[in-house]
Amino acid sequence: MDIAARKWSITEQLALISDDNVLEQIQRFIAKKLRGVAEVEEEISDEEIAGFDRHHAAYMRGDLKGISGKESVKRLRKAQARDEAL
């Protein structure tokens, strides 16, 4: 079965569903899948969260320092120029 025929078959099946809860579940499923296509979603592991927590704790203790908004923009523009030069 080609993709167009498969889509048509699914559309026909959807037309037969009258339960609003089922349609809502299908709609959420499709929305989730489309988000996955638009942007790659990866689960954040417990290990990564622990790393974020350690980094935040170090920042709060003063062991790490942040940069200003102006410096952030400067660095982003520099990186963008470097990427465009490639």
LINLINCOR-V620873 format. One record per residue. N is the residue number from 1. PSI is psi in whole degrees, 0 to 359 (none if undefined). Layout:
n: {N	N}
psi: {PSI	PSI}
This chain:
n: {1	2	3	4	5	6	7	8	9	10	11	12	13	14	15	16	17	18	19	20	21	22	23	24	25	26	27	28	29	30	31	32	33	34	35	36	37	38	39	40	41	42	43	44	45	46	47	48	49	50	51	52	53	54	55	56	57	58	59	60	61	62	63	64	65	66	67	68	69	70	71	72	73	74	75	76	77	78	79	80	81	82	83	84	85	86}
psi: {127	170	322	318	321	317	318	319	317	318	317	319	319	322	334	347	127	353	116	324	319	316	322	318	317	317	317	319	313	317	318	317	321	324	322	330	318	323	138	118	123	145	142	125	161	325	317	319	318	321	318	317	318	317	315	318	319	320	317	328	344	5	333	148	150	182	158	166	319	318	322	313	318	314	320	318	322	316	320	317	320	318	321	333	341	none}
